[in-house]
Amino acid sequence: MESPNRMDYQQLEKLLNRYYEGDTTPEEEILLYLALLDEPQDSPLKKDLFVIESMMHVASSMQKSTNKP
């Protein structure tokens, strides 16, 4: 069964371009992340998954540090 997050390569590239330009919504970024998780291990887009995971980690760390009493 195909994942509901599955996008074709052109859709992923279009959304990735918007992501790197800073034109995506938080919801689109989550959809992008989930779609990239479904990509095969040998996909050239796996590097983009690493970038998005890294940015999510940085954002999470920044939020935790600003929420300290």
Beta strands, then each sheet from edge to edge (+ up, - down):
end
